[in-house]
Amino acid sequence: PGCRAEPAACVPLMARHRVEAAMQLAAFYSWPLALVLVAPGPSGDYADFYAAARAGRFLFQLRMPDDTLVDARGRLPVLLQLPRADPVQQAAGVYKTGFTDFDVRYYIWRQLPQVDARVFYVASRVELRDGDMQAMMNDSHRLRVVEGLPPNVSARRVACAWLQANEDRWRAWLPSSCARGTYAGKDVARCDPCPAGSFCTGGFDDATLCSRGFFCPAGASAPVLCPLGRSTAGPGVSSPDNCTECADPGSVDFAGSSGRKCIPLAYVVTVSIVPVAMGIAALVALYIARQRKEAEALWKIPAADVILPVPLEVLGRGSFGEVFRAEYRGTQVALKHFTLDRPVHGGGSDGLDSLRRRSDGGYTCGPPELGSVPRLDSPASSASAEPAS
C-alpha cells in the first residue's frame, strides 16, 4: 500500500519463495515494498538470483541455512528479520510477527518405529540447530572457495570435524550399545538377554534367528552347530535335543543302544541285504544237498534188506563182474557185483561167511582171495539189486 502512494520511495525486494511473508510485511507495517518474484533458470537453479544478490545493494529473500552468499571470510549478508512469532497476536488475526517456527526434526514417517526402531530412536533425538548447520555450511563454503576442495570432500571434512568436537552431544542420540549375548529391547534404550532360539552379537545389532542346522540357547552370542550328522526341522531352535533330523538327505535316522545316529542309506542297504542274501544262499545250498541226499538214498540198499541164499547161486558172469540170485524185501532179484579181478568160483556157506567177514558186517562176493567188495549200504557201493528174471 505504501508503495502505491509514493512509487519513487518503493524499496525493491527480490523473492523466490514464501511471497506471503513479504506481503505480510507490506500489509501490517505499511512498508513501501516492490516485490520482484524470481523464477528458476533454464536448468532449474537460481544462479541468476544469486548473481544479482551479490552485485547489488537491495533487499532479497534468503532461506537459512544457506552458504551460497557467504563471502570468502565466511560472512553472510546483513540479516533483517521479523520478531519471533507471537501466538497471542496471531490468534487475534494480527500478523505483525513472524510465522510460527516448525521443528523439522520431528517430521518422521509414522511407520518408522515398526520398520526400524533404532533409526527412529536416532531420528527422534537428533538436535541440530540452525546455528550449527549454518556454521558447518560456512566452513564447507570456505573449503570449496578458498582451498578449492570438491563439494563432497569439503562436506565430509566439515561433518567429521563437527562429530569430533561434539561427541558428548551426539552420543546421547544413539541407542544402547549392548554386550555379546544381549540386544537392545523394543525401546532400544536398554539391553535385554538374548532370547532362546536366537543369537545376539552385541553392539547395536538386533537378535538374529538361529538358522536351520544350529541351536541357540538363551543368552547365546553365536549359533551352535548340531552334533555331527544331525540337523533341525527348521530355524529358531534352542537345544541340541531339537537336532532330530539327519543333515544328509541320503541318511536315515537309526535308534541304537548308544543313542540315535544318522547312518548312510547305502550302508543300511548293504548291512540289510548282505545277511539276507547269505541266508538265502545257505538255504538254497541246504535244499540242494537235501535233494541230492534224497536222490542218492533211492539208489542205496541197506545190507540187512538183501538176503543171499546158501549156497550162493551164480546167475551169470561177465567181463565186469558176476550176478548172484538174492532176495530183496520178499522179491527175487539179481545182485550184480562189479570190478572183480576174476570170477567167483564155487559157493556154499564158506563163501558167504568170507563175504560177511571182509565187509565188516556187510556182504562180499566170492572167496577171500578175490578181495573185499564195498558194503551194500555204502555211498561208494558198486553193487545193485535187480529183479531176477
C-alpha positions as CSV (number, residue, x, y, z in Angstrom):
1,P,0.0,0.0,0.0
2,G,2.8,2.5,0.8
3,C,4.5,1.8,-2.5
4,R,1.3,2.7,-4.4
5,A,1.1,6.1,-2.7
6,E,4.7,7.1,-3.4
7,P,6.3,4.9,-6.1
8,A,9.6,6.7,-6.0
9,A,10.1,5.6,-2.4
10,C,9.5,1.9,-3.2
11,V,12.1,-0.5,-1.9
12,P,12.6,-3.5,-4.2
13,L,12.5,-6.9,-2.6
14,M,13.7,-9.9,-4.6
15,A,11.9,-13.1,-3.6
16,R,11.9,-16.7,-4.8
17,H,9.6,-18.3,-2.3
18,R,7.4,-17.5,0.7
19,V,5.9,-14.5,-1.1
20,E,3.2,-14.4,1.6
21,A,5.9,-13.4,4.2
22,A,6.7,-10.3,2.1
23,M,3.1,-9.5,1.7
24,Q,2.7,-9.8,5.5
25,L,5.5,-7.2,5.9
26,A,3.9,-4.8,3.5
27,A,0.4,-5.1,4.9
28,F,1.0,-4.9,8.6
29,Y,3.9,-2.5,8.7
30,S,2.9,-0.3,5.7
31,W,6.3,-0.8,4.2
32,P,6.8,0.5,0.7
33,L,7.9,-2.8,-0.8
34,A,8.1,-3.6,-4.5
35,L,8.1,-7.4,-4.8
36,V,10.2,-8.9,-7.5
37,L,9.4,-12.6,-7.9
38,V,12.4,-14.5,-9.4
39,A,11.8,-17.7,-11.3
40,P,14.3,-20.5,-11.7
41,G,16.6,-20.5,-14.7
42,P,16.5,-23.0,-17.6
43,S,18.4,-25.6,-15.6
44,G,16.1,-25.3,-12.7
45,D,18.5,-23.4,-10.4
46,Y,18.6,-19.8,-9.1
47,A,22.0,-18.8,-10.4
48,D,20.7,-15.5,-11.8
49,F,19.1,-14.7,-8.4
50,Y,22.3,-15.2,-6.5
51,A,24.3,-13.3,-9.1
52,A,22.0,-10.3,-8.8
53,A,22.1,-10.5,-4.9
54,R,25.9,-10.4,-4.9
55,A,26.1,-7.5,-7.4
56,G,23.5,-5.1,-5.8
57,R,22.7,-3.5,-2.5
58,F,19.0,-4.2,-2.0
59,L,16.7,-6.4,-0.1
60,F,16.4,-10.0,-1.1
61,Q,14.9,-13.1,0.4
62,L,17.3,-15.7,1.9
63,R,16.4,-19.2,3.2
64,M,18.5,-20.2,6.1
65,P,20.8,-22.1,6.5
66,D,22.4,-21.3,3.1
67,D,26.1,-20.9,2.2
68,T,25.6,-19.6,-1.4
69,L,26.0,-16.0,-0.4
70,V,28.8,-16.4,2.1
71,D,31.9,-14.4,1.3
72,A,35.5,-15.5,1.3
73,R,35.7,-14.7,5.0
74,G,32.6,-16.8,5.8
75,R,30.3,-13.8,6.4
76,L,26.6,-13.7,5.5
77,P,24.8,-10.6,4.2
78,V,23.1,-8.4,6.8
79,L,20.0,-10.1,8.0
80,L,16.7,-8.3,8.6
81,Q,14.2,-10.5,10.4
82,L,10.7,-10.1,11.8
83,P,10.2,-10.5,15.5
84,R,9.6,-14.1,16.7
85,A,6.1,-15.4,16.2
86,D,3.6,-14.2,18.8
87,P,0.8,-16.8,19.0
88,V,-1.5,-14.5,21.0
89,Q,-1.4,-11.8,18.3
90,Q,-1.8,-14.3,15.5
91,A,-4.7,-15.9,17.3
92,A,-6.4,-12.5,17.2
93,G,-5.6,-12.1,13.4
94,V,-2.7,-9.7,13.9
95,Y,0.4,-10.9,11.9
96,K,3.0,-8.3,12.8
97,T,5.3,-11.0,14.0
98,G,7.0,-13.9,12.1
99,F,5.4,-17.1,11.2
100,T,5.4,-20.0,13.7
101,D,8.6,-21.9,13.6
102,F,8.4,-25.6,12.8
103,D,11.0,-28.1,14.1
104,V,11.7,-30.2,11.1
105,R,13.4,-33.0,13.1
106,Y,10.1,-34.2,14.4
107,Y,8.6,-34.8,10.9
108,I,9.1,-38.6,11.0
109,W,7.3,-41.3,9.0
110,R,4.7,-42.8,11.3
111,Q,5.6,-46.4,10.3
112,L,9.3,-45.9,11.0
113,P,9.2,-47.2,14.6
114,Q,7.8,-50.5,13.3
115,V,10.3,-50.7,10.4
116,D,13.4,-49.9,12.3
117,A,13.3,-48.9,16.0
118,R,16.9,-47.9,16.1
119,V,16.6,-45.4,13.2
120,F,13.5,-44.0,14.8
121,Y,15.4,-43.7,18.1
122,V,18.2,-41.7,16.5
123,A,16.0,-39.6,14.3
124,S,13.8,-38.5,17.2
125,R,16.8,-37.4,19.3
126,V,18.9,-35.6,16.7
127,E,19.2,-32.0,17.8
128,L,21.0,-29.9,15.1
129,R,20.2,-26.2,15.4
130,D,20.1,-23.7,12.6
131,G,23.3,-22.1,14.0
132,D,25.1,-25.5,13.8
133,M,24.0,-26.0,10.3
134,Q,24.9,-22.5,9.1
135,A,28.4,-22.7,10.8
136,M,29.1,-26.0,9.0
137,M,27.9,-24.7,5.7
138,N,30.1,-21.6,6.1
139,D,33.1,-23.8,6.8
140,S,32.2,-26.0,3.8
141,H,31.9,-22.9,1.5
142,R,35.3,-21.7,2.7
143,L,37.0,-25.0,1.9
144,R,35.4,-25.0,-1.6
145,V,36.1,-21.4,-2.5
146,V,39.5,-20.8,-0.7
147,E,41.1,-24.2,-0.8
148,G,39.4,-25.5,-3.9
149,L,38.1,-28.8,-2.5
150,P,35.3,-30.7,-4.2
151,P,31.9,-30.3,-2.6
152,N,31.8,-34.0,-1.4
153,V,35.2,-33.7,0.2
154,S,34.6,-30.4,1.9
155,A,31.2,-31.6,3.3
156,R,32.8,-34.8,4.6
157,R,35.6,-33.0,6.3
158,V,33.3,-30.5,8.0
159,A,31.0,-33.2,9.2
160,C,33.9,-35.2,10.7
161,A,35.2,-32.1,12.4
162,W,31.7,-31.4,14.0
163,L,31.5,-35.1,15.2
164,Q,34.9,-34.9,16.8
165,A,34.1,-31.6,18.5
166,N,30.6,-32.6,19.8
167,E,30.9,-36.3,20.8
168,D,29.1,-35.8,24.1
169,R,26.2,-34.3,22.2
170,W,25.7,-36.9,19.5
171,R,26.4,-40.0,21.7
172,A,23.1,-39.2,23.6
173,W,21.3,-39.7,20.3
174,L,22.4,-43.3,19.9
175,P,20.6,-46.4,21.2
176,S,22.3,-48.7,23.8
177,S,25.4,-50.5,22.7
178,C,25.0,-54.0,24.2
179,A,27.4,-56.7,25.2
180,R,27.6,-60.0,23.4
181,G,24.7,-62.2,24.3
182,T,22.3,-59.2,24.8
183,Y,20.5,-56.9,22.5
184,A,18.6,-53.6,22.7
185,G,15.0,-54.2,23.6
186,K,11.9,-52.7,21.8
187,D,12.6,-49.2,23.2
188,V,16.4,-49.7,22.3
189,A,17.2,-47.8,25.5
190,R,18.4,-50.8,27.5
191,C,20.0,-54.2,26.8
192,D,17.9,-57.4,27.3
193,P,19.2,-61.0,27.4
194,C,19.2,-62.7,24.0
195,P,16.0,-64.9,23.7
196,A,16.2,-68.7,23.2
197,G,16.3,-69.6,19.6
198,S,18.3,-66.5,18.6
199,F,21.8,-65.3,19.0
200,C,23.0,-61.7,19.7
201,T,26.4,-60.4,18.7
202,G,26.0,-57.2,20.8
203,G,26.6,-53.6,19.8
204,F,23.6,-52.0,18.1
205,D,22.5,-55.3,16.3
206,D,19.2,-56.9,16.9
207,A,18.7,-60.5,17.8
208,T,19.2,-62.9,14.9
209,L,17.1,-66.0,14.4
210,C,19.1,-69.3,14.7
211,S,19.5,-70.9,11.3
212,R,18.5,-74.5,10.4
213,G,21.1,-77.0,11.5
214,F,22.1,-74.9,14.5
215,F,20.7,-74.4,18.0
216,C,20.8,-71.2,20.2
217,P,20.2,-71.4,23.9
218,A,19.1,-68.3,25.8
219,G,21.9,-65.7,26.0
220,A,23.8,-67.1,23.0
221,S,26.2,-64.8,21.3
222,A,26.7,-67.2,18.3
223,P,24.8,-70.2,16.9
224,V,26.0,-73.7,17.8
225,L,26.2,-76.4,15.2
226,C,24.2,-79.5,15.7
227,P,26.2,-82.7,16.5
228,L,27.9,-84.4,13.6
229,G,25.4,-85.6,11.0
230,R,22.4,-84.0,12.7
231,S,20.2,-81.1,11.8
232,T,17.0,-79.4,12.8
233,A,13.5,-79.4,11.3
234,G,13.6,-75.6,10.9
235,P,15.2,-72.4,12.2
236,G,14.9,-70.9,15.7
237,V,15.6,-74.0,17.9
238,S,17.2,-73.6,21.4
239,S,18.5,-77.0,22.4
240,P,20.6,-79.9,21.0
241,D,17.6,-82.1,21.7
242,N,15.9,-80.3,18.7
243,C,18.6,-81.7,16.4
244,T,16.4,-84.6,15.4
245,E,16.9,-84.6,11.6
246,C,19.6,-86.1,9.5
247,A,21.7,-83.4,7.8
248,D,22.4,-85.7,4.8
249,P,19.3,-86.5,2.9
250,G,21.0,-89.8,1.9
251,S,21.0,-90.9,5.6
252,V,18.3,-92.5,7.8
253,D,17.7,-92.0,11.5
254,F,18.6,-95.1,13.5
255,A,18.0,-95.6,17.2
256,G,20.6,-98.0,18.7
257,S,21.8,-98.9,22.1
258,S,24.2,-96.0,22.1
259,G,21.6,-93.4,21.1
260,R,20.2,-92.1,17.8
261,K,22.5,-91.9,14.8
262,C,22.3,-90.9,11.2
263,I,23.5,-93.8,9.1
264,P,24.1,-93.6,5.3
265,L,21.4,-95.3,3.4
266,A,24.0,-97.2,1.3
267,Y,25.4,-98.7,4.5
268,V,21.9,-99.6,5.7
269,V,21.1,-101.3,2.4
270,T,24.4,-103.2,2.4
271,V,24.1,-104.3,6.1
272,S,20.5,-105.4,5.5
273,I,20.7,-107.1,2.1
274,V,24.0,-109.0,2.5
275,P,22.9,-111.1,5.5
276,V,19.6,-111.8,3.8
277,A,21.3,-112.8,0.6
278,M,23.8,-115.0,2.5
279,G,20.9,-116.6,4.4
280,I,19.0,-117.3,1.2
281,A,22.1,-118.8,-0.4
282,A,22.6,-121.1,2.7
283,L,19.0,-122.2,2.5
284,V,19.3,-123.0,-1.2
285,A,22.6,-124.9,-0.6
286,L,20.9,-126.9,2.2
287,Y,17.9,-127.6,0.0
288,I,20.1,-128.8,-2.9
289,A,22.1,-131.0,-0.5
290,R,19.0,-132.5,0.9
291,Q,17.6,-133.2,-2.6
292,R,20.8,-134.8,-3.6
293,K,20.9,-136.9,-0.5
294,E,17.3,-138.0,-1.0
295,A,18.0,-138.8,-4.6
296,E,21.1,-140.8,-3.7
297,A,19.1,-142.6,-1.0
298,L,16.9,-144.0,-3.6
299,W,19.9,-146.0,-5.0
300,K,21.3,-147.2,-1.7
301,I,20.2,-150.7,-0.5
302,P,20.8,-151.5,3.2
303,A,22.7,-154.8,3.6
304,A,20.1,-156.0,6.1
305,D,17.4,-155.8,3.4
306,V,19.3,-158.2,1.0
307,I,19.2,-162.0,1.6
308,L,21.7,-164.2,-0.2
309,P,20.8,-167.8,-0.4
310,V,23.1,-170.5,0.9
311,P,24.8,-171.7,-1.1
312,L,25.4,-168.7,-3.4
313,E,23.8,-169.1,-6.7
314,V,25.6,-167.6,-9.6
315,L,23.3,-166.5,-12.3
316,G,25.9,-165.2,-14.7
317,R,29.4,-163.9,-15.3
318,G,30.8,-161.1,-17.5
319,S,33.8,-159.1,-18.1
320,F,32.8,-156.5,-15.4
321,G,31.6,-158.9,-12.7
322,E,29.2,-161.6,-11.7
323,V,25.5,-161.8,-11.0
324,F,24.0,-163.7,-8.0
325,R,20.5,-164.6,-7.0
326,A,19.2,-162.7,-4.0
327,E,16.0,-161.7,-2.2
328,Y,15.2,-158.0,-1.5
329,R,12.1,-157.3,0.7
330,G,10.4,-160.5,-0.4
331,T,11.2,-160.1,-4.1
332,Q,13.7,-162.3,-6.0
333,V,16.4,-160.0,-7.5
334,A,19.7,-160.4,-9.3
335,L,22.7,-158.9,-7.3
336,K,25.4,-157.8,-9.6
337,H,29.0,-157.4,-8.3
338,F,31.3,-155.2,-10.4
339,T,35.1,-154.7,-10.7
340,L,36.3,-158.2,-9.7
341,D,39.7,-159.3,-10.9
342,R,38.4,-162.7,-11.6
343,P,35.1,-164.5,-11.3
344,V,33.8,-166.2,-8.1
345,H,34.1,-170.0,-8.2
346,G,32.1,-172.3,-6.1
347,G,29.5,-171.4,-3.5
348,G,28.4,-172.7,-0.1
349,S,28.4,-171.4,3.3
350,D,32.2,-170.8,3.3
351,G,31.9,-168.3,0.6
352,L,29.1,-166.5,2.3
353,D,31.0,-166.3,5.6
354,S,34.0,-164.9,3.9
355,L,31.8,-162.3,2.2
356,R,30.5,-161.2,5.6
357,R,33.9,-161.0,7.3
358,R,35.5,-158.9,4.6
359,S,32.7,-156.4,4.5
360,D,32.7,-155.8,8.3
361,G,29.1,-156.9,8.6
362,G,28.2,-156.3,5.0
363,Y,28.3,-158.6,2.1
364,T,31.1,-159.5,-0.3
365,C,31.0,-161.8,-3.3
366,G,33.5,-164.6,-3.7
367,P,36.2,-166.3,-1.8
368,P,38.8,-164.5,0.3
369,E,41.5,-164.4,-2.3
370,L,39.3,-162.2,-4.6
371,G,39.4,-159.2,-2.1
372,S,36.5,-157.4,-0.5
373,V,33.7,-155.6,-2.2
374,P,32.2,-152.3,-0.9
375,R,29.4,-152.5,1.5
376,L,25.9,-152.6,0.0
377,D,24.8,-149.6,2.1
378,S,28.0,-147.6,1.4
379,P,27.7,-144.5,-0.9
380,A,30.6,-145.9,-2.9
381,S,28.9,-149.3,-3.3
382,S,29.1,-150.8,-6.8
383,A,26.5,-153.5,-6.1
384,S,23.0,-153.3,-7.4
385,A,19.9,-155.3,-7.0
386,E,17.8,-156.2,-10.0
387,P,14.7,-158.4,-10.1
388,A,15.6,-161.9,-11.2
389,S,14.1,-163.0,-14.4
